[in-house]
Every structure is written in C-alpha cells, then in structure tokens.
Amino acid sequence: MPTANLSIVRVDVHRVTGQVLSALRYHWSSVPLALAAIVLLVMSAVMSAPASTALVGASSALAGAAATRIIDLDRERRAEAAEEEGSHRRDLDETRRIAYMALACRETERYELVATIVNALAHHGSAINPHDAMRHVLTIVKGGAGDVGESLAWLRGEIGRITVELDAKQPRIPPIPTEPT
C-alpha cells in the first residue's frame, strides 16, 4: 500500500513541477522583479528600523511590478490564443467555402457566387440545410431547369427571416427631437 501512495505523490510532484516550469516559461520576465523583492525583504529583516521600512516599501513596489507583469503576460497569452483560434476558424470557413465551389463548379460557371452564398446561409448563424441552399441557389443562378419561382420564394423567405433576426438584435435608439423641448 505505501508504494502506491508514493507513486501518486511522485506523479503529483512531476505534474506540479511541470506546471511551475510552464508558468516560469511564460512569466520569465517577472522573475527578476520577484527575486529582487524577496532579496530586499530579507535584507529588511536585518537592517535598522528606518532602513528596514524603506526596504520593505521598495520590496512591495517590486512585488507589485512583478504581479502586474504576470497579469499582463497572462492577458497577452490569452489574446494570442483567441487570435489563433479565430484565425483557425476563418481558415476552416474558407476551406468549406472552397469545397462548396468544387461541388457547384459542375453545375454553373458562377460557382464562386453559389459557394459563397451557400456557405453564408448554411454556416454563418442561420443553420440552413446546405443541400437545400445549394439546390435553390443553383436553380436561381442557372435560371433554367427547376422551379425558379420556388427557389426565389425560398431565398426571399430566408432574406426576410435574417432581416427580422437582425432587426430584433439591433438596439432601439430613440429619435432625435427636431424642436428643442
């Protein structure tokens, strides 16, 4: 039994050590400030009262600067991660749009237009079935085979639904009075 407990402790020590090293890697520029704060605090313990007070004050200022630097670095790291995620999502969206181009190019020469419309309708918050969107948009763009009237009605309906949704989300601004009150 004791062996199992020791291996758990060893795993925890390795995990904690890894977390500390990871944190130091991102916060290395705050380490000198923190170390200087500790040194000044230790020195204040062996100094006379006025000098000790000054060292404690300086130590506190350096500790505050180190803490501020750590907070700034964390914000920068989170912003970079969010930017990378956004970039990755845009890349995926563009890849999907190009894939829709590949599907539409056999049907029309205006495959870029069709793919862009289908991608926007199906994946940019509308949750429209991409197969239905492709069928209707191709029918409209090609203008030949198929029931163009039905597809036009479908697209107008989607445009109307999107407009209502956008209007509902738009904050209402009261009109500016034309005459002074």
C-alpha positions as CSV (number, residue, x, y, z in Angstrom):
1,M,0.0,0.0,0.0
2,P,2.6,2.6,0.9
3,T,4.2,2.1,-2.6
4,A,1.0,3.1,-4.3
5,N,0.8,6.3,-2.2
6,L,4.5,7.2,-3.0
7,S,3.9,6.7,-6.8
8,I,0.9,9.1,-6.6
9,V,3.0,11.6,-4.7
10,R,5.7,11.3,-7.3
11,V,3.3,11.8,-10.2
12,D,1.8,14.8,-8.4
13,V,5.3,16.3,-7.8
14,H,6.1,15.8,-11.5
15,R,2.8,17.4,-12.6
16,V,3.3,20.3,-10.2
17,T,6.9,20.8,-11.3
18,G,5.8,20.8,-14.9
19,Q,3.1,23.4,-14.2
20,V,5.6,25.6,-12.3
21,L,8.1,25.3,-15.2
22,S,5.4,26.1,-17.7
23,A,4.4,29.2,-15.7
24,L,8.0,30.3,-15.5
25,R,8.4,29.9,-19.2
26,Y,5.6,32.4,-19.8
27,H,6.4,34.7,-16.9
28,W,10.2,34.7,-17.1
29,S,10.4,38.5,-17.4
30,S,8.7,38.9,-14.0
31,V,11.1,36.6,-12.2
32,P,13.9,39.1,-11.7
33,L,11.4,41.6,-10.2
34,A,10.1,38.9,-7.8
35,L,13.6,37.8,-6.8
36,A,14.7,41.4,-6.1
37,A,11.6,41.9,-4.0
38,I,12.5,38.8,-1.9
39,V,16.1,39.9,-1.5
40,L,15.0,43.3,-0.3
41,L,12.5,41.8,2.1
42,V,15.2,39.5,3.6
43,M,17.6,42.4,3.9
44,S,15.0,44.5,5.6
45,A,14.8,41.8,8.4
46,V,18.5,42.5,9.3
47,M,18.5,46.3,9.0
48,S,17.7,49.1,11.4
49,A,14.1,50.4,11.6
50,P,14.3,53.4,9.1
51,A,16.3,51.4,6.5
52,S,14.1,48.3,7.1
53,T,11.0,50.3,6.4
54,A,12.5,51.7,3.2
55,L,13.5,48.2,2.0
56,V,10.0,46.8,2.8
57,G,8.5,49.7,0.7
58,A,10.9,49.0,-2.2
59,S,10.2,45.3,-1.9
60,S,6.5,45.9,-2.0
61,A,6.8,48.1,-5.1
62,L,8.9,45.4,-6.9
63,A,6.4,42.7,-5.9
64,G,3.6,44.8,-7.3
65,A,5.5,45.3,-10.5
66,A,6.1,41.6,-10.8
67,A,2.5,40.8,-10.2
68,T,1.4,43.4,-12.8
69,R,3.8,41.9,-15.3
70,I,2.4,38.4,-14.7
71,I,-1.1,39.7,-15.2
72,D,-0.1,41.5,-18.4
73,L,1.6,38.4,-19.7
74,D,-1.4,36.2,-19.0
75,R,-3.6,38.7,-20.9
76,E,-1.3,38.7,-23.8
77,R,-1.2,34.9,-23.9
78,R,-5.0,34.7,-23.8
79,A,-5.3,37.3,-26.5
80,E,-2.8,35.4,-28.7
81,A,-4.7,32.1,-28.1
82,A,-8.0,33.8,-29.0
83,E,-6.5,35.3,-32.1
84,E,-5.1,31.9,-33.2
85,E,-8.5,30.3,-32.6
86,G,-10.2,33.0,-34.7
87,S,-7.7,32.6,-37.5
88,H,-8.1,28.8,-37.4
89,R,-11.9,29.2,-37.6
90,R,-11.6,31.6,-40.6
91,D,-9.3,29.2,-42.3
92,L,-11.8,26.3,-41.8
93,D,-14.7,28.5,-43.0
94,E,-12.7,29.5,-46.2
95,T,-11.9,25.8,-46.8
96,R,-15.5,24.8,-46.5
97,R,-16.5,27.6,-49.0
98,I,-13.9,26.3,-51.5
99,A,-15.3,22.8,-51.0
100,Y,-18.7,24.2,-51.9
101,M,-17.1,25.7,-55.0
102,A,-15.9,22.3,-56.0
103,L,-19.4,20.9,-55.7
104,A,-21.0,23.8,-57.6
105,C,-18.5,24.1,-60.5
106,R,-20.0,21.2,-62.3
107,E,-23.4,23.0,-62.4
108,T,-22.5,26.6,-63.2
109,E,-19.7,28.9,-64.2
110,R,-20.7,31.2,-61.3
111,Y,-19.6,28.6,-58.7
112,E,-17.8,31.1,-56.6
113,L,-21.0,33.1,-56.1
114,V,-23.0,30.0,-55.4
115,A,-20.5,28.6,-52.9
116,T,-20.2,31.9,-51.1
117,I,-24.0,32.2,-50.7
118,V,-24.4,28.6,-49.7
119,N,-21.6,28.8,-47.1
120,A,-23.1,32.0,-45.6
121,L,-26.6,30.7,-45.5
122,A,-25.7,27.3,-44.1
123,H,-23.0,28.2,-41.6
124,H,-23.0,31.8,-40.5
125,G,-25.6,31.6,-37.8
126,S,-28.6,30.6,-40.0
127,A,-28.4,26.8,-39.7
128,I,-30.0,26.3,-43.1
129,N,-29.5,22.8,-44.6
130,P,-26.6,23.2,-47.0
131,H,-28.1,20.8,-49.6
132,D,-31.3,22.8,-49.7
133,A,-29.3,26.0,-50.0
134,M,-27.2,24.6,-52.8
135,R,-30.2,23.4,-54.8
136,H,-32.1,26.7,-54.5
137,V,-29.1,28.9,-55.2
138,L,-28.0,26.9,-58.2
139,T,-31.6,27.0,-59.6
140,I,-31.6,30.8,-59.2
141,V,-28.1,31.3,-60.6
142,K,-28.6,29.0,-63.6
143,G,-32.1,30.3,-64.2
144,G,-33.0,27.3,-66.3
145,A,-34.1,23.9,-65.1
146,G,-36.0,23.6,-61.9
147,D,-38.7,25.8,-60.4
148,V,-37.0,29.2,-60.3
149,G,-40.1,30.7,-58.7
150,E,-40.0,28.3,-55.8
151,S,-36.3,28.9,-55.3
152,L,-36.7,32.7,-55.4
153,A,-39.5,32.5,-52.9
154,W,-37.3,30.3,-50.6
155,L,-34.4,32.8,-50.9
156,R,-36.7,35.8,-50.3
157,G,-38.1,34.0,-47.2
158,E,-34.5,33.4,-45.9
159,I,-33.6,37.0,-46.5
160,G,-36.8,38.1,-44.7
161,R,-36.0,35.8,-41.7
162,I,-32.5,37.1,-41.4
163,T,-33.7,40.7,-41.6
164,V,-36.2,40.1,-38.8
165,E,-33.5,38.5,-36.7
166,L,-31.1,41.3,-37.3
167,D,-33.7,43.9,-36.5
168,A,-34.6,42.2,-33.3
169,K,-31.0,42.3,-32.2
170,Q,-30.4,45.9,-33.1
171,P,-30.7,48.3,-30.1
172,R,-33.5,50.8,-30.5
173,I,-32.2,54.4,-30.5
174,P,-34.9,57.0,-29.7
175,P,-35.4,59.6,-32.4
176,I,-33.7,62.9,-32.1
177,P,-36.2,65.6,-31.4
178,T,-36.5,68.2,-34.1
179,E,-37.6,71.0,-31.9
180,P,-36.0,71.9,-28.5
181,T,-38.0,70.9,-25.5
